[in-house]
Amino acid sequence: MNVCFIMYPWEEMDPENDSTLAMIQEFAKRGHGLAITTPANLTIRDSVA
């Protein structure tokens, strides 16, 4: 499965308390394809992100 995480910029992350980072680690351990973006960099064209 491929998963894209839409998250805050790295500078705003709190590694101690951010559950997103824990989810990314777990998906990676299970061998899933990962992508990470911020809302500012997300583009949708013709209903495809």
CHARMM internal coordinates of N, CA and C (Angstrom, degrees):
IC EDIT
DIST 1 N 1 CA 1.4412
DIST 1 CA 1 C 1.5230
ANGL 1 N 1 CA 1 C 108.16
DIST 1 C 2 N 1.3289
ANGL 1 CA 1 C 2 N 116.24
DIHE 1 N 1 CA 1 C 2 N 140.67
DIST 2 N 2 CA 1.4553
ANGL 1 C 2 N 2 CA 121.94
DIHE 1 CA 1 C 2 N 2 CA 174.62
DIST 2 CA 2 C 1.5195
ANGL 2 N 2 CA 2 C 108.87
DIHE 1 C 2 N 2 CA 2 C -102.68
DIST 2 C 3 N 1.3291
ANGL 2 CA 2 C 3 N 116.17
DIHE 2 N 2 CA 2 C 3 N 135.64
DIST 3 N 3 CA 1.4611
ANGL 2 C 3 N 3 CA 121.66
DIHE 2 CA 2 C 3 N 3 CA -176.23
DIST 3 CA 3 C 1.5199
ANGL 3 N 3 CA 3 C 108.89
DIHE 2 C 3 N 3 CA 3 C -130.30
DIST 3 C 4 N 1.3280
ANGL 3 CA 3 C 4 N 116.63
DIHE 3 N 3 CA 3 C 4 N 134.73
DIST 4 N 4 CA 1.4617
ANGL 3 C 4 N 4 CA 121.48
DIHE 3 CA 3 C 4 N 4 CA 175.00
DIST 4 CA 4 C 1.5249
ANGL 4 N 4 CA 4 C 108.38
DIHE 3 C 4 N 4 CA 4 C -114.09
DIST 4 C 5 N 1.3096
ANGL 4 CA 4 C 5 N 116.28
DIHE 4 N 4 CA 4 C 5 N 126.02
DIST 5 N 5 CA 1.4595
ANGL 4 C 5 N 5 CA 121.92
DIHE 4 CA 4 C 5 N 5 CA 177.53
DIST 5 CA 5 C 1.5206
ANGL 5 N 5 CA 5 C 109.05
DIHE 4 C 5 N 5 CA 5 C -99.32
DIST 5 C 6 N 1.3261
ANGL 5 CA 5 C 6 N 116.63
DIHE 5 N 5 CA 5 C 6 N 126.33
DIST 6 N 6 CA 1.4620
ANGL 5 C 6 N 6 CA 122.32
DIHE 5 CA 5 C 6 N 6 CA 174.41
DIST 6 CA 6 C 1.5188
ANGL 6 N 6 CA 6 C 105.52
DIHE 5 C 6 N 6 CA 6 C -101.47
DIST 6 C 7 N 1.3182
ANGL 6 CA 6 C 7 N 116.09
DIHE 6 N 6 CA 6 C 7 N 114.18
DIST 7 N 7 CA 1.4578
ANGL 6 C 7 N 7 CA 118.79
DIHE 6 CA 6 C 7 N 7 CA -171.32
DIST 7 CA 7 C 1.5187
ANGL 7 N 7 CA 7 C 111.83
DIHE 6 C 7 N 7 CA 7 C -141.49
DIST 7 C 8 N 1.3259
ANGL 7 CA 7 C 8 N 114.44
DIHE 7 N 7 CA 7 C 8 N 170.92
DIST 8 N 8 CA 1.4561
ANGL 7 C 8 N 8 CA 121.12
DIHE 7 CA 7 C 8 N 8 CA 177.67
DIST 8 CA 8 C 1.5237
ANGL 8 N 8 CA 8 C 110.17
DIHE 7 C 8 N 8 CA 8 C -64.17
DIST 8 C 9 N 1.3312
ANGL 8 CA 8 C 9 N 117.48
DIHE 8 N 8 CA 8 C 9 N 156.99
DIST 9 N 9 CA 1.4716
ANGL 8 C 9 N 9 CA 119.69
DIHE 8 CA 8 C 9 N 9 CA 174.42
DIST 9 CA 9 C 1.5275
ANGL 9 N 9 CA 9 C 110.64
DIHE 8 C 9 N 9 CA 9 C -58.03
DIST 9 C 10 N 1.3420
ANGL 9 CA 9 C 10 N 116.72
DIHE 9 N 9 CA 9 C 10 N 151.23
DIST 10 N 10 CA 1.4668
ANGL 9 C 10 N 10 CA 121.84
DIHE 9 CA 9 C 10 N 10 CA -176.96
DIST 10 CA 10 C 1.5222
ANGL 10 N 10 CA 10 C 112.01
DIHE 9 C 10 N 10 CA 10 C -53.34
DIST 10 C 11 N 1.3315
ANGL 10 CA 10 C 11 N 117.38
DIHE 10 N 10 CA 10 C 11 N -36.40
DIST 11 N 11 CA 1.4625
ANGL 10 C 11 N 11 CA 120.87
DIHE 10 CA 10 C 11 N 11 CA -177.35
DIST 11 CA 11 C 1.5308
ANGL 11 N 11 CA 11 C 112.28
DIHE 10 C 11 N 11 CA 11 C -62.89
DIST 11 C 12 N 1.3252
ANGL 11 CA 11 C 12 N 117.02
DIHE 11 N 11 CA 11 C 12 N -24.37
DIST 12 N 12 CA 1.4620
ANGL 11 C 12 N 12 CA 121.84
DIHE 11 CA 11 C 12 N 12 CA -177.86
DIST 12 CA 12 C 1.5291
ANGL 12 N 12 CA 12 C 112.96
DIHE 11 C 12 N 12 CA 12 C -96.84
DIST 12 C 13 N 1.3166
ANGL 12 CA 12 C 13 N 117.53
DIHE 12 N 12 CA 12 C 13 N -1.31
DIST 13 N 13 CA 1.4629
ANGL 12 C 13 N 13 CA 121.08
DIHE 12 CA 12 C 13 N 13 CA -177.59
DIST 13 CA 13 C 1.5245
ANGL 13 N 13 CA 13 C 111.36
DIHE 12 C 13 N 13 CA 13 C -77.67
DIST 13 C 14 N 1.3267
ANGL 13 CA 13 C 14 N 115.48
DIHE 13 N 13 CA 13 C 14 N 145.91
DIST 14 N 14 CA 1.4631
ANGL 13 C 14 N 14 CA 122.75
DIHE 13 CA 13 C 14 N 14 CA 173.55
DIST 14 CA 14 C 1.5277
ANGL 14 N 14 CA 14 C 106.90
DIHE 13 C 14 N 14 CA 14 C -115.40
DIST 14 C 15 N 1.3381
ANGL 14 CA 14 C 15 N 117.83
DIHE 14 N 14 CA 14 C 15 N 93.25
DIST 15 N 15 CA 1.4695
ANGL 14 C 15 N 15 CA 120.97
DIHE 14 CA 14 C 15 N 15 CA -173.91
DIST 15 CA 15 C 1.5238
ANGL 15 N 15 CA 15 C 114.05
DIHE 14 C 15 N 15 CA 15 C -57.34
DIST 15 C 16 N 1.3074
ANGL 15 CA 15 C 16 N 117.57
DIHE 15 N 15 CA 15 C 16 N -27.65
DIST 16 N 16 CA 1.4711
ANGL 15 C 16 N 16 CA 121.17
DIHE 15 CA 15 C 16 N 16 CA -179.16
DIST 16 CA 16 C 1.5286
ANGL 16 N 16 CA 16 C 111.82
DIHE 15 C 16 N 16 CA 16 C -69.50
DIST 16 C 17 N 1.3366
ANGL 16 CA 16 C 17 N 117.05
DIHE 16 N 16 CA 16 C 17 N -32.03
DIST 17 N 17 CA 1.4663
ANGL 16 C 17 N 17 CA 120.28
DIHE 16 CA 16 C 17 N 17 CA -170.89
DIST 17 CA 17 C 1.5267
ANGL 17 N 17 CA 17 C 114.72
DIHE 16 C 17 N 17 CA 17 C -123.71
DIST 17 C 18 N 1.3050
ANGL 17 CA 17 C 18 N 118.75
DIHE 17 N 17 CA 17 C 18 N 1.50
DIST 18 N 18 CA 1.4594
ANGL 17 C 18 N 18 CA 120.43
DIHE 17 CA 17 C 18 N 18 CA -174.69
DIST 18 CA 18 C 1.5267
ANGL 18 N 18 CA 18 C 110.86
DIHE 17 C 18 N 18 CA 18 C -89.23
DIST 18 C 19 N 1.3156
ANGL 18 CA 18 C 19 N 116.45
DIHE 18 N 18 CA 18 C 19 N 116.96
DIST 19 N 19 CA 1.4687
ANGL 18 C 19 N 19 CA 120.59
DIHE 18 CA 18 C 19 N 19 CA -178.66
DIST 19 CA 19 C 1.5275
ANGL 19 N 19 CA 19 C 112.12
DIHE 18 C 19 N 19 CA 19 C -71.77
DIST 19 C 20 N 1.3259
ANGL 19 CA 19 C 20 N 117.53
DIHE 19 N 19 CA 19 C 20 N -22.23
DIST 20 N 20 CA 1.4602
ANGL 19 C 20 N 20 CA 120.20
DIHE 19 CA 19 C 20 N 20 CA 179.20
DIST 20 CA 20 C 1.5207
ANGL 20 N 20 CA 20 C 111.04
DIHE 19 C 20 N 20 CA 20 C -60.17
DIST 20 C 21 N 1.3247
ANGL 20 CA 20 C 21 N 116.98
DIHE 20 N 20 CA 20 C 21 N -42.31
DIST 21 N 21 CA 1.4626
ANGL 20 C 21 N 21 CA 120.18
DIHE 20 CA 20 C 21 N 21 CA -179.81
DIST 21 CA 21 C 1.5244
ANGL 21 N 21 CA 21 C 111.09
DIHE 20 C 21 N 21 CA 21 C -64.47
DIST 21 C 22 N 1.3159
ANGL 21 CA 21 C 22 N 117.14
DIHE 21 N 21 CA 21 C 22 N -37.71
DIST 22 N 22 CA 1.4685
ANGL 21 C 22 N 22 CA 120.66
DIHE 21 CA 21 C 22 N 22 CA 177.28
DIST 22 CA 22 C 1.5303
ANGL 22 N 22 CA 22 C 110.45
DIHE 21 C 22 N 22 CA 22 C -64.86
DIST 22 C 23 N 1.3334
ANGL 22 CA 22 C 23 N 117.09
DIHE 22 N 22 CA 22 C 23 N -40.12
DIST 23 N 23 CA 1.4663
ANGL 22 C 23 N 23 CA 120.03
DIHE 22 CA 22 C 23 N 23 CA 178.30
DIST 23 CA 23 C 1.5212
ANGL 23 N 23 CA 23 C 110.98
DIHE 22 C 23 N 23 CA 23 C -66.01
DIST 23 C 24 N 1.3326
ANGL 23 CA 23 C 24 N 117.41
DIHE 23 N 23 CA 23 C 24 N -41.11
DIST 24 N 24 CA 1.4616
ANGL 23 C 24 N 24 CA 120.75
DIHE 23 CA 23 C 24 N 24 CA 178.30
DIST 24 CA 24 C 1.5251
ANGL 24 N 24 CA 24 C 110.00
DIHE 23 C 24 N 24 CA 24 C -60.09
DIST 24 C 25 N 1.3122
ANGL 24 CA 24 C 25 N 117.10
DIHE 24 N 24 CA 24 C 25 N -45.19
DIST 25 N 25 CA 1.4653
ANGL 24 C 25 N 25 CA 121.02
DIHE 24 CA 24 C 25 N 25 CA 178.86
DIST 25 CA 25 C 1.5238
ANGL 25 N 25 CA 25 C 111.36
DIHE 24 C 25 N 25 CA 25 C -60.32
DIST 25 C 26 N 1.3160
ANGL 25 CA 25 C 26 N 116.79
DIHE 25 N 25 CA 25 C 26 N -43.42
DIST 26 N 26 CA 1.4684
ANGL 25 C 26 N 26 CA 120.23
DIHE 25 CA 25 C 26 N 26 CA -178.49
DIST 26 CA 26 C 1.5273
ANGL 26 N 26 CA 26 C 110.99
DIHE 25 C 26 N 26 CA 26 C -66.61
DIST 26 C 27 N 1.3268
ANGL 26 CA 26 C 27 N 117.86
DIHE 26 N 26 CA 26 C 27 N -43.97
DIST 27 N 27 CA 1.4642
ANGL 26 C 27 N 27 CA 120.51
DIHE 26 CA 26 C 27 N 27 CA 177.98
DIST 27 CA 27 C 1.5241
ANGL 27 N 27 CA 27 C 110.32
DIHE 26 C 27 N 27 CA 27 C -61.70
DIST 27 C 28 N 1.3292
ANGL 27 CA 27 C 28 N 117.42
DIHE 27 N 27 CA 27 C 28 N -40.62
DIST 28 N 28 CA 1.4689
ANGL 27 C 28 N 28 CA 121.05
DIHE 27 CA 27 C 28 N 28 CA 179.36
DIST 28 CA 28 C 1.5257
ANGL 28 N 28 CA 28 C 110.62
DIHE 27 C 28 N 28 CA 28 C -64.02
DIST 28 C 29 N 1.3381
ANGL 28 CA 28 C 29 N 117.28
DIHE 28 N 28 CA 28 C 29 N -42.43
DIST 29 N 29 CA 1.4695
ANGL 28 C 29 N 29 CA 120.66
DIHE 28 CA 28 C 29 N 29 CA 178.60
DIST 29 CA 29 C 1.5172
ANGL 29 N 29 CA 29 C 111.47
DIHE 28 C 29 N 29 CA 29 C -60.02
DIST 29 C 30 N 1.3219
ANGL 29 CA 29 C 30 N 116.36
DIHE 29 N 29 CA 29 C 30 N -32.57
DIST 30 N 30 CA 1.4666
ANGL 29 C 30 N 30 CA 120.86
DIHE 29 CA 29 C 30 N 30 CA -178.06
DIST 30 CA 30 C 1.5280
ANGL 30 N 30 CA 30 C 112.68
DIHE 29 C 30 N 30 CA 30 C -87.12
DIST 30 C 31 N 1.3305
ANGL 30 CA 30 C 31 N 116.33
DIHE 30 N 30 CA 30 C 31 N 1.98
DIST 31 N 31 CA 1.4548
ANGL 30 C 31 N 31 CA 120.41
DIHE 30 CA 30 C 31 N 31 CA 174.13
DIST 31 CA 31 C 1.5185
ANGL 31 N 31 CA 31 C 116.47
DIHE 30 C 31 N 31 CA 31 C 84.10
DIST 31 C 32 N 1.3123
ANGL 31 CA 31 C 32 N 118.08
DIHE 31 N 31 CA 31 C 32 N 15.14
DIST 32 N 32 CA 1.4620
ANGL 31 C 32 N 32 CA 120.77
DIHE 31 CA 31 C 32 N 32 CA 179.77
DIST 32 CA 32 C 1.5274
ANGL 32 N 32 CA 32 C 110.62
DIHE 31 C 32 N 32 CA 32 C -77.71
DIST 32 C 33 N 1.3259
ANGL 32 CA 32 C 33 N 116.59
DIHE 32 N 32 CA 32 C 33 N 152.22
DIST 33 N 33 CA 1.4580
ANGL 32 C 33 N 33 CA 121.49
DIHE 32 CA 32 C 33 N 33 CA 174.00
DIST 33 CA 33 C 1.5181
ANGL 33 N 33 CA 33 C 109.09
DIHE 32 C 33 N 33 CA 33 C -75.43
DIST 33 C 34 N 1.3213
ANGL 33 CA 33 C 34 N 117.19
DIHE 33 N 33 CA 33 C 34 N 135.98
DIST 34 N 34 CA 1.4570
ANGL 33 C 34 N 34 CA 121.25
DIHE 33 CA 33 C 34 N 34 CA -175.55
DIST 34 CA 34 C 1.5204
ANGL 34 N 34 CA 34 C 111.56
DIHE 33 C 34 N 34 CA 34 C -123.87
DIST 34 C 35 N 1.3176
ANGL 34 CA 34 C 35 N 115.20
DIHE 34 N 34 CA 34 C 35 N 144.14
DIST 35 N 35 CA 1.4606
ANGL 34 C 35 N 35 CA 122.64
DIHE 34 CA 34 C 35 N 35 CA 170.86
DIST 35 CA 35 C 1.5196
ANGL 35 N 35 CA 35 C 106.66
DIHE 34 C 35 N 35 CA 35 C -138.55
DIST 35 C 36 N 1.3187
ANGL 35 CA 35 C 36 N 115.79
DIHE 35 N 35 CA 35 C 36 N 148.46
DIST 36 N 36 CA 1.4597
ANGL 35 C 36 N 36 CA 121.17
DIHE 35 CA 35 C 36 N 36 CA -179.91
DIST 36 CA 36 C 1.5202
ANGL 36 N 36 CA 36 C 108.19
DIHE 35 C 36 N 36 CA 36 C -132.14
DIST 36 C 37 N 1.3347
ANGL 36 CA 36 C 37 N 116.53
DIHE 36 N 36 CA 36 C 37 N 135.85
DIST 37 N 37 CA 1.4524
ANGL 36 C 37 N 37 CA 121.43
DIHE 36 CA 36 C 37 N 37 CA 176.00
DIST 37 CA 37 C 1.5239
ANGL 37 N 37 CA 37 C 109.12
DIHE 36 C 37 N 37 CA 37 C -145.78
DIST 37 C 38 N 1.3138
ANGL 37 CA 37 C 38 N 115.29
DIHE 37 N 37 CA 37 C 38 N 167.04
DIST 38 N 38 CA 1.4637
ANGL 37 C 38 N 38 CA 120.98
DIHE 37 CA 37 C 38 N 38 CA 173.58
DIST 38 CA 38 C 1.5267
ANGL 38 N 38 CA 38 C 107.34
DIHE 37 C 38 N 38 CA 38 C -108.40
DIST 38 C 39 N 1.3243
ANGL 38 CA 38 C 39 N 118.26
DIHE 38 N 38 CA 38 C 39 N 160.48
DIST 39 N 39 CA 1.4670
ANGL 38 C 39 N 39 CA 119.14
DIHE 38 CA 38 C 39 N 39 CA 178.50
DIST 39 CA 39 C 1.5326
ANGL 39 N 39 CA 39 C 112.57
DIHE 38 C 39 N 39 CA 39 C -56.38
DIST 39 C 40 N 1.3341
ANGL 39 CA 39 C 40 N 117.05
DIHE 39 N 39 CA 39 C 40 N -34.23
DIST 40 N 40 CA 1.4659
ANGL 39 C 40 N 40 CA 120.57
DIHE 39 CA 39 C 40 N 40 CA -179.22
DIST 40 CA 40 C 1.5280
ANGL 40 N 40 CA 40 C 112.15
DIHE 39 C 40 N 40 CA 40 C -65.52
DIST 40 C 41 N 1.3234
ANGL 40 CA 40 C 41 N 117.90
DIHE 40 N 40 CA 40 C 41 N -26.40
DIST 41 N 41 CA 1.4646
ANGL 40 C 41 N 41 CA 121.75
DIHE 40 CA 40 C 41 N 41 CA -177.68
DIST 41 CA 41 C 1.5248
ANGL 41 N 41 CA 41 C 113.70
DIHE 40 C 41 N 41 CA 41 C -100.31
DIST 41 C 42 N 1.3077
ANGL 41 CA 41 C 42 N 117.50
DIHE 41 N 41 CA 41 C 42 N 1.80
DIST 42 N 42 CA 1.4581
ANGL 41 C 42 N 42 CA 120.93
DIHE 41 CA 41 C 42 N 42 CA -177.59
DIST 42 CA 42 C 1.5243
ANGL 42 N 42 CA 42 C 110.01
DIHE 41 C 42 N 42 CA 42 C -85.85
DIST 42 C 43 N 1.3123
ANGL 42 CA 42 C 43 N 115.99
DIHE 42 N 42 CA 42 C 43 N 129.71
DIST 43 N 43 CA 1.4562
ANGL 42 C 43 N 43 CA 121.78
DIHE 42 CA 42 C 43 N 43 CA 179.08
DIST 43 CA 43 C 1.5218
ANGL 43 N 43 CA 43 C 108.56
DIHE 42 C 43 N 43 CA 43 C -129.93
DIST 43 C 44 N 1.3155
ANGL 43 CA 43 C 44 N 115.81
DIHE 43 N 43 CA 43 C 44 N 138.16
DIST 44 N 44 CA 1.4620
ANGL 43 C 44 N 44 CA 120.76
DIHE 43 CA 43 C 44 N 44 CA 175.77
DIST 44 CA 44 C 1.5233
ANGL 44 N 44 CA 44 C 107.59
DIHE 43 C 44 N 44 CA 44 C -122.42
DIST 44 C 45 N 1.3300
ANGL 44 CA 44 C 45 N 115.39
DIHE 44 N 44 CA 44 C 45 N 126.05
DIST 45 N 45 CA 1.4635
ANGL 44 C 45 N 45 CA 121.66
DIHE 44 CA 44 C 45 N 45 CA 177.86
DIST 45 CA 45 C 1.5161
ANGL 45 N 45 CA 45 C 108.59
DIHE 44 C 45 N 45 CA 45 C -129.12
DIST 45 C 46 N 1.2969
ANGL 45 CA 45 C 46 N 115.89
DIHE 45 N 45 CA 45 C 46 N 131.13
DIST 46 N 46 CA 1.4647
ANGL 45 C 46 N 46 CA 120.88
DIHE 45 CA 45 C 46 N 46 CA 178.91
DIST 46 CA 46 C 1.5211
ANGL 46 N 46 CA 46 C 111.66
DIHE 45 C 46 N 46 CA 46 C 51.33
DIST 46 C 47 N 1.3134
ANGL 46 CA 46 C 47 N 116.34
DIHE 46 N 46 CA 46 C 47 N 42.58
DIST 47 N 47 CA 1.4660
ANGL 46 C 47 N 47 CA 124.26
DIHE 46 CA 46 C 47 N 47 CA 177.88
DIST 47 CA 47 C 1.5192
ANGL 47 N 47 CA 47 C 113.35
DIHE 46 C 47 N 47 CA 47 C 66.32
DIST 47 C 48 N 1.3323
ANGL 47 CA 47 C 48 N 118.73
DIHE 47 N 47 CA 47 C 48 N 17.88
DIST 48 N 48 CA 1.4611
ANGL 47 C 48 N 48 CA 122.58
DIHE 47 CA 47 C 48 N 48 CA 178.93
DIST 48 CA 48 C 1.5184
ANGL 48 N 48 CA 48 C 108.64
DIHE 47 C 48 N 48 CA 48 C -122.21
DIST 48 C 49 N 1.3505
ANGL 48 CA 48 C 49 N 115.77
DIHE 48 N 48 CA 48 C 49 N 126.20
DIST 49 N 49 CA 1.4692
ANGL 48 C 49 N 49 CA 119.48
DIHE 48 CA 48 C 49 N 49 CA 179.28
DIST 49 CA 49 C 1.5035
ANGL 49 N 49 CA 49 C 110.14
DIHE 48 C 49 N 49 CA 49 C -86.03
END
COOR INIT
IC SEED 1 N 1 CA 1 C
IC BUILD
